[in-house]
Amino acid sequence: MTTIGYPYTLPTTANVSFQEYFAPNANAQFQRPLSDATAFRGRLRTALKEHKHSDRHDFLNIQKAAEDYLPLVFGLVAGIESTELQLTSDIETTWRCTISNVALSLKMPRIKNKSMHYEAIFTLLTLGYTLMDRANELSFTVQRKILVAIGDVSTYVGGYGDGTSMKSSGLASSLGNSTISDGGGHDHGLNSTSIGSGGATKQGGVANATSRLFKKTSNMSSKAAKNSNTIGEFTDYLNNEDLAGVDHQLTTAADLYCRAAGVFEYVVQEMIPRWNESKSVVVTPLAKDSHGSNKKVGTETSRPVDVQTSVVSAHIRLALAEAHACTVRKASIKAARASASKLSTPVSGPTAHTVGAVSKTSYGLLAKLTVGVKEEYERAYGLLKAVKDQNEISTEFRTHVKDGKFYYEALAQVLLGMDAYEAQQYGKAIGFLTVARTTFLALAKSSKSHTVAQSAAFEYRLANEKVSAFEKINDSVTFEKVPSAAELLGLMPSGRELLSVKRYQAPRPCFGSAAAAREGGAEGGDDGVNKIAYALEGAYF
């Protein structure tokens, strides 16, 4: 299975000099921390600018810059809240909103806000987005390693993800009437009117092109080659060292997703409520937005959607979903490896009893966990729907979340099909895989999310190969009836959760009375100023 983490665009920000907002005489003892805050913020800004204008992305450098800056941010927030720091005027910072639709306009206006809470929240969001992108990078590296192993990089990276290459590939012509609707999920997946044993399997060109994905090139006997099936897929092309590397990368990616979820959770539970309790401020777009006027922040809904509770909460659900997806993918690779090495084409008789025991993790359990991923995407989409004006949310982001739940539902159906196959229930296996194939094909052709469309096209080809192989067995040996869509819908399990949010430990403010209080409470110290802990403390790779 291929994961589809959303590729976050990191925000950028304008220059700020914090000394300009504080009275020098009243805050003489804090001039050094204020200068440090300006310098560390400038370092983060530089890292974000370099990331934006470079093809080579150093997410670890951005993460380090954000984590070095945050102790100073929390010191400023605490000092302003306690009035220990005397302001001459409200601190005004500017951030480019990347989840808001306003960020898609030609001028890409940046949003200015007079609140230090706004600065703290956007810095934390930047950290969360960076962790998500680091995890995405690891997950995509795994996929690329698999594609390199099977010699199929060009069709995944260079095609099938965009509309032009799709039209000439045979995928578009095999779509038929397959549709995916957002009307409560009634026109996709199990309820598609295109379900059947024909359709895409008759596309000879696609079948011929994909068949080589499953043909083993190792020195295997002719008998083994004859008995080879589609369960093993790419695992036959990777050695144990490769698979160990894949396992480590997926484990690390899942951990990063859980850590990102913790950062987003901290924003929702701690920072946004603290901002809500502060005085009202004015939000000013630096260029004309769709409303063409300033916004008075009397309520949270009048702020940019990037910093609204429902949208940040959606990020939590997406991070947990992808963390679960990485774990399921790791387990499914092991299951596929075990199946490929021990299974031949099943036959009826006493030996059939042992088929389901080969995999280290049953396909049935993997299917339940994948349904759990789909449910997280549903929760995320429900949170986005809570935003009053849907047009304020990036169309690409909304589309990714909406199509993601269909994508993972189809992956769950693939796993249910494999579970039925191992139990020698060929009719049920064909039914689930055909339904999944239909959904993948529709997403590959129509999804406006490049990540979803590209991954769905790849998964379509795998599902199509399985359907073809299983239909040959069913049409010549078992002759089982393929269940109807309604019958399959009733067999879908409920989801299960495996991982949880990794709680974000906010850094101690590095100056002021808040720093002295926290240090004194934790260590008995009394010097009032903490040294900044080095970035990534305790995170060893």
Backbone torsions as a table, in degrees:
resi	resn	phi	psi	omega
1	MET	NA	146.9	-178.4
2	THR	-107.8	127.4	178.0
3	THR	-81.8	159.5	-172.5
4	ILE	-134.0	47.6	179.3
5	GLY	-54.8	136.7	-178.5
6	TYR	-68.0	126.9	179.4
7	PRO	-79.1	97.4	-176.5
8	TYR	-69.9	135.0	170.4
9	THR	-86.5	120.0	-176.7
10	LEU	-73.3	140.0	179.9
11	PRO	-73.2	160.4	172.1
12	THR	-121.3	168.1	-174.2
13	THR	-144.9	161.6	178.7
14	ALA	-91.4	164.8	178.9
15	ASN	-67.2	146.5	176.1
16	VAL	-142.3	138.9	172.1
17	SER	-115.8	108.9	-174.0
18	PHE	-68.1	-26.6	-179.6
19	GLN	-60.0	-27.1	-177.1
20	GLU	-67.5	-19.2	-174.4
21	TYR	-99.6	2.0	-176.3
22	PHE	-126.0	144.4	177.8
23	ALA	-71.2	122.7	-175.6
24	PRO	-60.0	-41.6	-175.8
25	ASN	-70.6	-40.1	-177.0
26	ALA	-74.6	-20.8	-176.0
27	ASN	-124.2	36.0	-174.5
28	ALA	-60.1	-37.8	-177.7
29	GLN	-72.1	-10.7	-177.9
30	PHE	-107.6	9.6	-177.9
31	GLN	-63.3	-38.5	178.7
32	ARG	-64.9	-49.1	176.8
33	PRO	-60.9	-36.8	178.5
34	LEU	-65.4	-40.2	176.9
35	SER	-65.3	-40.1	177.9
36	ASP	-63.9	-40.8	179.6
37	ALA	-60.4	-43.2	177.9
38	THR	-62.5	-42.7	-178.2
39	ALA	-67.3	-44.5	-178.7
40	PHE	-69.1	-33.5	175.7
41	ARG	-67.1	-39.7	176.5
42	GLY	-62.1	-35.3	177.2
43	ARG	-65.5	-42.3	177.4
44	LEU	-64.5	-42.8	179.4
45	ARG	-60.4	-42.4	178.9
46	THR	-62.6	-43.1	179.6
47	ALA	-62.1	-40.2	179.8
48	LEU	-69.2	-38.5	178.0
49	LYS	-65.4	-44.2	178.5
50	GLU	-62.3	-38.3	177.8
51	HIS	-63.0	-42.7	-177.7
52	LYS	-64.4	-37.0	-173.2
53	HIS	-101.3	12.6	-178.9
54	SER	-123.9	147.7	175.4
55	ASP	-82.2	-18.1	178.9
56	ARG	-104.8	117.5	-172.0
57	HIS	-103.2	125.9	178.2
58	ASP	-105.7	82.8	-177.7
59	PHE	-66.2	-32.3	-179.0
60	LEU	-65.1	-36.3	178.1
61	ASN	-65.6	-40.6	178.3
62	ILE	-67.1	-41.7	178.2
63	GLN	-60.1	-44.0	179.5
64	LYS	-63.1	-42.5	179.9
65	ALA	-63.5	-41.8	179.6
66	ALA	-66.4	-42.8	-178.2
67	GLU	-70.4	-30.6	174.8
68	ASP	-70.7	-31.8	-176.6
69	TYR	-80.4	-31.2	-171.7
70	LEU	-60.7	-39.3	177.2
71	PRO	-58.2	-34.5	177.5
72	LEU	-72.8	-37.5	177.3
73	VAL	-61.0	-47.0	-179.6
74	PHE	-66.2	-31.8	174.7
75	GLY	-64.6	-42.6	177.8
76	LEU	-64.8	-43.9	179.7
77	VAL	-61.2	-46.7	-178.7
78	ALA	-65.0	-41.1	179.9
79	GLY	-65.4	-38.4	179.3
80	ILE	-72.0	-41.1	179.7
81	GLU	-64.0	-36.4	-178.9
82	SER	-88.0	-1.2	-176.6
83	THR	62.4	15.2	174.5
84	GLU	-66.1	-33.8	174.3
85	LEU	-95.0	126.8	-176.8
86	GLN	-95.5	113.0	-179.5
87	LEU	-85.7	140.6	169.9
88	THR	-88.6	-26.3	174.7
89	SER	-159.2	160.0	-178.9
90	ASP	-63.6	136.6	177.5
91	ILE	-65.7	127.7	-177.3
92	GLU	-117.1	118.4	178.3
93	THR	-122.8	158.5	-175.9
94	THR	-128.0	130.4	177.4
95	TRP	-133.8	143.8	175.8
96	ARG	-84.2	122.2	-176.6
97	CYS	-84.9	118.9	-173.8
98	THR	-100.4	-11.0	175.9
99	ILE	-96.9	-19.2	178.3
100	SER	-77.4	147.7	177.8
101	ASN	-64.5	-24.6	-180.0
102	VAL	-60.0	-25.4	-179.1
103	ALA	-72.9	-9.1	-178.7
104	LEU	-93.9	-5.5	179.7
105	SER	-71.9	167.0	-175.2
106	LEU	-64.7	-37.5	-177.0
107	LYS	-85.8	-11.8	-179.5
108	MET	44.5	64.9	-177.9
109	PRO	-62.5	144.7	177.0
110	ARG	-98.1	149.7	-175.2
111	ILE	-102.7	124.9	-179.5
112	LYS	-99.5	140.7	-179.9
113	ASN	-145.6	140.2	-179.4
114	LYS	-96.8	72.5	177.7
115	SER	-161.5	134.3	176.5
116	MET	-72.4	-22.8	175.8
117	HIS	-66.0	-36.8	176.7
118	TYR	-60.6	-42.9	177.7
119	GLU	-63.5	-44.6	-179.0
120	ALA	-64.8	-42.8	-178.5
121	ILE	-64.8	-44.1	-178.9
122	PHE	-68.4	-32.8	175.7
123	THR	-65.8	-41.5	177.4
124	LEU	-66.7	-40.4	176.7
125	LEU	-61.6	-40.5	177.1
126	THR	-60.3	-41.4	176.6
127	LEU	-62.6	-44.5	179.5
128	GLY	-63.6	-44.7	178.0
129	TYR	-60.8	-39.3	-179.1
130	THR	-65.1	-42.1	176.8
131	LEU	-62.3	-40.0	177.6
132	MET	-62.8	-44.3	-178.8
133	ASP	-68.3	-35.1	174.7
134	ARG	-61.9	-43.4	178.6
135	ALA	-65.1	-41.6	177.3
136	ASN	-59.1	-42.0	-178.2
137	GLU	-61.2	-42.1	178.0
138	LEU	-65.6	-41.8	-179.9
139	SER	-64.8	-42.2	179.4
140	PHE	-69.3	-30.8	176.0
141	THR	-62.9	-39.5	176.7
142	VAL	-61.6	-45.4	-179.6
143	GLN	-63.4	-40.9	179.9
144	ARG	-66.4	-37.6	177.6
145	LYS	-61.4	-39.7	178.1
146	ILE	-65.6	-43.0	-178.4
147	LEU	-68.0	-37.0	176.0
148	VAL	-64.4	-39.5	-178.8
149	ALA	-62.5	-36.5	-178.7
150	ILE	-96.0	2.5	177.2
151	GLY	67.7	38.4	-174.0
152	ASP	-130.6	31.7	-177.0
153	VAL	-65.9	-40.1	-171.1
154	SER	-61.7	-41.6	-176.4
155	THR	-73.7	-24.3	179.3
156	TYR	-85.3	-46.2	-175.8
157	VAL	-81.6	-40.3	-174.3
158	GLY	-92.3	-9.1	-177.7
159	GLY	-152.4	-178.3	178.9
160	TYR	68.2	-15.1	177.6
161	GLY	-96.9	-13.3	179.8
162	ASP	-119.3	162.8	-174.6
163	GLY	-67.9	-32.6	-174.4
164	THR	-69.5	-49.1	-178.9
165	SER	-69.8	-25.6	179.8
166	MET	-65.4	-37.8	-173.9
167	LYS	-63.7	-32.8	-177.0
168	SER	-96.2	2.6	-174.5
169	SER	-91.5	-13.5	-175.6
170	GLY	96.0	-13.6	178.9
171	LEU	-68.9	-42.6	-176.8
172	ALA	-65.1	-41.1	-177.2
173	SER	-69.1	-22.4	-178.9
174	SER	-91.5	1.5	-178.0
175	LEU	-68.4	-40.5	-179.4
176	GLY	64.8	-130.1	-177.4
177	ASN	-99.8	15.8	-178.8
178	SER	-64.4	129.5	-179.8
179	THR	-136.1	156.3	173.9
180	ILE	-126.7	122.0	-175.5
181	SER	-116.5	154.4	177.9
182	ASP	-99.0	10.9	-177.7
183	GLY	-83.5	63.9	178.4
184	GLY	78.2	10.5	176.7
185	GLY	79.3	26.4	-174.8
186	HIS	-91.0	-9.0	-175.7
187	ASP	-122.6	30.9	179.8
188	HIS	-143.1	170.9	172.2
189	GLY	56.9	-122.3	-174.1
190	LEU	-66.5	-23.7	-176.6
191	ASN	-95.4	7.1	-179.3
192	SER	-65.9	140.0	179.8
193	THR	-78.7	-4.0	-176.3
194	SER	-95.4	7.1	-177.6
195	ILE	-65.3	135.3	177.7
196	GLY	174.2	175.3	-177.8
197	SER	-89.9	-4.6	179.6
198	GLY	-98.8	-123.2	174.6
199	GLY	65.2	-121.7	-170.2
200	ALA	-67.6	-22.4	-178.7
201	THR	-68.0	-16.2	-179.7
202	LYS	-85.2	-1.8	179.4
203	GLN	-80.4	91.1	-174.3
204	GLY	-59.8	-37.4	-177.9
205	GLY	-62.6	-45.1	179.8
206	VAL	-66.1	-42.2	-179.2
207	ALA	-62.4	-42.3	180.0
208	ASN	-66.0	-38.1	-178.0
209	ALA	-69.3	-31.7	-176.1
210	THR	-91.9	-16.6	-174.9
211	SER	-61.3	-30.6	-178.1
212	ARG	-69.8	-14.6	177.6
213	LEU	-63.3	-24.3	-172.6
214	PHE	-113.8	4.1	178.7
215	LYS	-88.1	120.4	-176.0
216	LYS	-76.6	137.3	179.7
217	THR	-104.7	-1.3	179.4
218	SER	-72.8	169.5	-179.3
219	ASN	-77.3	87.6	-178.9
220	MET	-118.6	154.2	-178.9
221	SER	-68.7	158.2	179.0
222	SER	-62.5	-32.0	178.7
223	LYS	-66.5	-43.3	178.9
224	ALA	-64.5	-39.5	179.1
225	ALA	-63.1	-38.3	179.8
226	LYS	-65.2	-36.2	-177.3
227	ASN	-88.3	-2.8	-178.2
228	SER	-65.1	146.5	-179.7
229	ASN	-134.5	-172.3	-172.8
230	THR	-88.5	1.6	-176.2
231	ILE	-66.7	-42.3	-175.1
232	GLY	-69.7	-37.6	-179.7
233	GLU	50.8	-125.3	-171.7
234	PHE	-73.0	-16.0	-173.0
235	THR	-62.3	-22.5	179.4
236	ASP	-71.3	-15.6	-176.6
237	TYR	-98.0	-4.7	-177.4
238	LEU	-114.2	135.8	177.4
239	ASN	-84.8	178.6	-175.9
240	ASN	-62.9	-36.4	178.8
241	GLU	-65.3	-42.2	177.0
242	ASP	-60.4	-45.4	-178.3
243	LEU	-66.1	-34.6	176.0
244	ALA	-65.5	-39.0	176.7
245	GLY	-65.3	-41.0	176.9
246	VAL	-61.4	-43.9	179.5
247	ASP	-59.4	-45.8	-179.3
248	HIS	-64.6	-42.3	-178.8
249	GLN	-65.8	-40.0	179.1
250	LEU	-69.7	-35.4	176.6
251	THR	-64.7	-44.6	178.9
252	THR	-64.3	-41.5	178.9
253	ALA	-61.3	-44.8	178.9
254	ALA	-60.4	-40.1	178.7
255	ASP	-64.8	-41.5	178.4
256	LEU	-64.3	-39.9	177.0
257	TYR	-61.3	-43.0	179.9
258	CYS	-65.9	-36.9	176.7
259	ARG	-67.2	-39.9	176.7
260	ALA	-62.0	-42.0	177.6
261	ALA	-59.0	-37.7	177.7
262	GLY	-64.2	-39.8	177.6
263	VAL	-63.9	-46.9	179.4
264	PHE	-63.1	-38.4	178.9
265	GLU	-63.6	-39.3	178.1
266	TYR	-62.7	-39.5	177.7
267	VAL	-61.0	-44.4	-176.9
268	VAL	-69.7	-43.0	-172.2
269	GLN	-87.3	-25.4	-174.6
270	GLU	-115.9	-53.3	-169.2
271	MET	-78.3	-44.4	-179.7
272	ILE	-64.2	-43.8	174.7
273	PRO	-59.2	-38.5	178.2
274	ARG	-65.6	-36.0	176.9
275	TRP	-67.6	-39.9	-179.6
276	ASN	-62.9	-29.8	-179.0
277	GLU	-81.9	-13.6	179.4
278	SER	-81.0	173.5	-176.7
279	LYS	-70.4	158.0	178.8
280	SER	-68.8	144.3	179.5
281	VAL	-133.0	175.5	-179.2
282	VAL	-106.8	131.6	175.3
283	VAL	-98.5	126.8	-176.0
284	THR	-127.0	119.4	172.6
285	PRO	-75.1	137.5	-179.0
286	LEU	-75.4	-15.6	172.2
287	ALA	-132.4	163.5	-177.4
288	LYS	-64.2	126.5	174.4
289	ASP	-96.1	-170.3	-175.3
290	SER	-66.0	-20.3	179.9
291	HIS	-95.5	-19.6	173.8
292	GLY	69.3	17.7	-179.3
293	SER	-151.8	166.1	176.7
294	ASN	-70.7	160.4	-179.6
295	LYS	-121.0	130.6	174.9
296	LYS	-85.3	124.8	-176.7
297	VAL	-85.8	83.1	172.8
298	GLY	-95.1	-29.7	178.9
299	THR	-130.7	161.9	-178.9
300	GLU	-64.3	-32.6	-175.6
301	THR	-67.1	-15.8	178.8
302	SER	-88.4	0.0	175.3
303	ARG	-86.1	166.6	175.0
304	PRO	-57.1	144.4	-175.7
305	VAL	-62.1	-25.2	179.9
306	ASP	-56.7	-31.0	-175.1
307	VAL	-111.3	16.6	175.5
308	GLN	-86.8	146.8	-173.8
309	THR	-57.4	-44.5	-175.8
310	SER	-64.7	-37.8	-179.1
311	VAL	-72.4	-43.3	178.2
312	VAL	-65.3	-36.1	176.5
313	SER	-64.0	-34.6	176.3
314	ALA	-62.7	-35.8	176.6
315	HIS	-61.8	-36.5	177.9
316	ILE	-60.5	-46.8	-178.2
317	ARG	-64.2	-40.5	180.0
318	LEU	-66.5	-39.8	179.1
319	ALA	-63.3	-44.2	178.6
320	LEU	-66.3	-37.8	178.9
321	ALA	-59.9	-47.2	-177.8
322	GLU	-71.6	-30.8	174.7
323	ALA	-62.5	-44.4	176.3
324	HIS	-64.0	-40.0	-178.8
325	ALA	-62.4	-39.9	177.6
326	CYS	-64.0	-40.4	178.9
327	THR	-65.5	-42.6	178.1
328	VAL	-64.8	-39.8	-179.3
329	ARG	-63.8	-41.9	179.0
330	LYS	-61.2	-44.1	179.7
331	ALA	-68.9	-36.2	-179.1
332	SER	-69.2	-32.5	176.1
333	ILE	-64.2	-42.7	177.9
334	LYS	-64.6	-39.8	178.9
335	ALA	-64.6	-41.8	179.5
336	ALA	-65.9	-39.1	179.0
337	ARG	-62.3	-45.1	-179.7
338	ALA	-64.9	-41.0	-179.3
339	SER	-66.4	-41.1	-177.4
340	ALA	-65.8	-33.9	-175.9
341	SER	-85.0	-19.4	-173.8
342	LYS	-120.3	-17.1	-174.6
343	LEU	-98.4	138.0	165.6
344	SER	-113.1	-179.0	179.6
345	THR	-60.0	121.1	-173.7
346	PRO	-64.9	148.3	174.2
347	VAL	-128.7	159.8	179.2
348	SER	-73.9	152.1	179.1
349	GLY	131.9	-172.7	-176.3
350	PRO	-60.3	-30.7	-177.0
351	THR	-69.7	-19.1	-178.8
352	ALA	-63.0	-23.1	-177.1
353	HIS	-65.1	-25.8	-174.5
354	THR	-91.6	-5.8	-173.0
355	VAL	-61.6	-46.9	-174.6
356	GLY	-70.7	-12.3	-176.0
357	ALA	-90.9	-0.3	-175.5
358	VAL	-73.3	-44.0	-175.2
359	SER	-67.8	142.7	178.3
360	LYS	-67.6	-34.7	174.2
361	THR	-125.6	131.0	-175.1
362	SER	-68.1	147.1	177.1
363	TYR	-63.6	-29.4	178.1
364	GLY	-63.3	-43.5	178.3
365	LEU	-67.1	-41.1	177.9
366	LEU	-61.2	-36.6	178.5
367	ALA	-64.5	-42.3	178.9
368	LYS	-63.0	-41.3	178.3
369	LEU	-65.3	-36.1	178.7
370	THR	-70.5	-35.4	173.0
371	VAL	-61.0	-36.5	175.6
372	GLY	-61.9	-37.1	175.7
373	VAL	-63.0	-45.1	178.5
374	LYS	-59.8	-39.7	-179.8
375	GLU	-67.1	-34.1	175.3
376	GLU	-63.9	-40.6	176.5
377	TYR	-64.0	-36.5	177.4
378	GLU	-64.2	-41.6	177.8
379	ARG	-63.6	-42.4	179.3
380	ALA	-61.5	-43.5	-179.3
381	TYR	-66.4	-37.2	176.6
382	GLY	-63.1	-37.8	177.6
383	LEU	-66.2	-39.2	177.9
384	LEU	-65.8	-35.1	178.9
385	LYS	-66.7	-17.2	178.7
386	ALA	-73.4	-16.1	177.2
387	VAL	-67.4	130.7	-172.7
388	LYS	-59.7	-47.6	-179.8
389	ASP	-108.0	101.6	-178.1
390	GLN	-62.9	-25.0	-179.6
391	ASN	-68.6	-14.2	178.9
392	GLU	-78.7	-16.5	-179.3
393	ILE	-90.7	139.0	178.5
394	SER	-50.8	128.0	179.8
395	THR	-60.8	-40.0	179.8
396	GLU	-62.2	-41.1	-179.2
397	PHE	-67.9	-46.4	178.8
398	ARG	-60.4	-43.0	-179.8
399	THR	-63.8	-41.1	179.9
400	HIS	-60.6	-45.3	-178.5
401	VAL	-66.9	-43.7	-179.1
402	LYS	-62.9	-48.0	-178.4
403	ASP	-73.8	-25.4	179.5
404	GLY	-62.1	-36.5	-179.3
405	LYS	-69.1	-34.4	175.5
406	PHE	-67.9	-39.2	-178.0
407	TYR	-62.3	-47.3	-177.4
408	TYR	-73.8	-26.9	172.9
409	GLU	-63.8	-41.6	177.7
410	ALA	-65.2	-38.4	176.9
411	LEU	-63.3	-38.3	176.6
412	ALA	-62.7	-37.5	179.0
413	GLN	-67.9	-35.0	174.9
414	VAL	-60.8	-45.8	-179.0
415	LEU	-66.3	-36.5	175.4
416	LEU	-65.7	-36.5	176.0
417	GLY	-64.1	-40.3	178.1
418	MET	-68.4	-35.7	176.8
419	ASP	-63.8	-42.1	177.6
420	ALA	-65.9	-37.9	179.0
421	TYR	-61.3	-44.7	180.0
422	GLU	-66.3	-24.8	175.6
423	ALA	-89.2	6.8	179.9
424	GLN	62.6	30.3	174.8
425	GLN	-100.4	79.5	-169.3
426	TYR	-68.3	-35.6	178.6
427	GLY	-62.2	-45.9	178.8
428	LYS	-65.5	-39.9	179.4
429	ALA	-60.8	-46.4	179.5
430	ILE	-63.2	-40.6	-179.4
431	GLY	-61.3	-51.3	-179.3
432	PHE	-63.2	-43.4	-178.0
433	LEU	-68.9	-33.6	177.9
434	THR	-67.8	-40.9	177.2
435	VAL	-62.1	-45.8	179.2
436	ALA	-62.6	-41.9	179.3
437	ARG	-59.5	-40.9	179.8
438	THR	-62.9	-43.5	179.4
439	THR	-65.6	-45.5	178.9
440	PHE	-58.6	-41.1	-178.1
441	LEU	-65.6	-42.4	178.5
442	ALA	-64.0	-42.2	178.7
443	LEU	-66.4	-41.5	-179.2
444	ALA	-61.0	-33.2	-177.3
445	LYS	-87.9	-38.2	-167.6
446	SER	-113.0	-15.1	-176.7
447	SER	-66.4	135.5	177.6
448	LYS	-86.6	-3.5	173.9
449	SER	-90.1	115.1	-177.4
450	HIS	-59.8	-40.8	-178.9
451	THR	-62.3	-45.1	179.8
452	VAL	-66.9	-45.1	-177.6
453	ALA	-62.0	-42.4	-178.6
454	GLN	-66.2	-45.5	180.0
455	SER	-68.1	-39.0	179.7
456	ALA	-64.2	-36.8	178.7
457	ALA	-63.8	-41.5	178.7
458	PHE	-66.1	-45.0	-179.3
459	GLU	-67.7	-30.6	176.2
460	TYR	-60.2	-43.9	-177.6
461	ARG	-64.2	-39.1	177.8
462	LEU	-66.9	-44.9	179.8
463	ALA	-64.6	-37.7	-179.8
464	ASN	-62.8	-40.4	178.6
465	GLU	-64.5	-40.6	178.7
466	LYS	-64.7	-44.8	-179.9
467	VAL	-59.1	-44.3	-179.8
468	SER	-60.2	-44.3	-178.5
469	ALA	-67.0	-42.6	-176.8
470	PHE	-72.4	-33.1	178.3
471	GLU	-66.0	-35.2	177.9
472	LYS	-62.0	-41.8	178.2
473	ILE	-66.1	-45.9	-176.1
474	ASN	-67.9	-36.5	-177.9
475	ASP	-75.7	-18.4	-176.2
476	SER	-115.4	-18.4	-174.2
477	VAL	-125.5	-58.7	-167.9
478	THR	-91.6	-34.5	177.2
479	PHE	54.9	42.2	178.5
480	GLU	-83.3	150.2	178.1
481	LYS	-75.9	136.3	176.1
482	VAL	-82.8	122.0	-177.8
483	PRO	-60.1	154.1	177.7
484	SER	-75.1	169.8	179.6
485	ALA	-61.3	-41.1	-179.8
486	ALA	-64.5	-40.3	179.0
487	GLU	-65.0	-40.9	179.0
488	LEU	-67.2	-37.3	178.9
489	LEU	-59.7	-38.7	178.9
490	GLY	-70.4	-15.6	-179.7
491	LEU	-93.0	-5.6	179.9
492	MET	-68.2	127.8	-179.4
493	PRO	-80.3	168.0	171.6
494	SER	-82.8	160.6	-175.2
495	GLY	-80.2	160.3	175.4
496	ARG	-129.5	148.0	178.7
497	GLU	-106.2	149.1	-177.1
498	LEU	-126.2	-38.8	-175.8
499	LEU	-112.5	165.6	178.7
500	SER	-136.0	169.6	179.4
501	VAL	-64.0	136.6	172.1
502	LYS	-90.0	111.7	-173.4
503	ARG	-57.9	131.4	-179.9
504	TYR	-82.6	125.3	176.2
505	GLN	-93.2	105.0	-179.0
506	ALA	-64.2	138.9	179.4
507	PRO	-68.2	152.3	176.7
508	ARG	-68.9	140.4	171.9
509	PRO	-56.1	136.6	-172.7
510	CYS	-93.8	8.0	174.2
511	PHE	-158.8	166.2	176.8
512	GLY	87.6	179.3	-177.3
513	SER	-65.9	-30.1	178.1
514	ALA	-63.4	-38.5	178.0
515	ALA	-66.7	-41.8	-179.6
516	ALA	-65.9	-40.6	-179.0
517	ALA	-65.0	-44.9	-178.0
518	ARG	-69.5	-38.5	179.3
519	GLU	-70.1	-39.1	179.5
520	GLY	-65.6	-38.7	179.9
521	GLY	-69.6	-33.3	-175.9
522	ALA	-89.9	-36.7	-170.4
523	GLU	-129.3	-5.7	-178.2
524	GLY	80.3	13.1	-179.7
525	GLY	-79.1	165.4	-178.7
526	ASP	-146.6	19.9	-176.1
527	ASP	-84.4	-14.0	172.7
528	GLY	84.3	-10.3	-179.6
529	VAL	-134.2	127.5	178.7
530	ASN	-98.2	147.4	170.5
531	LYS	-78.2	144.2	179.2
532	ILE	-70.3	124.2	175.6
533	ALA	-66.0	145.0	-178.0
534	TYR	-67.4	148.5	-176.6
535	ALA	-63.2	146.4	178.1
536	LEU	64.6	26.8	179.3
537	GLU	-59.3	127.9	179.3
538	GLY	83.9	-3.5	-179.5
539	ALA	-106.0	97.6	-177.2
540	TYR	-109.5	139.0	-172.8
541	PHE	-121.9	NA	NA
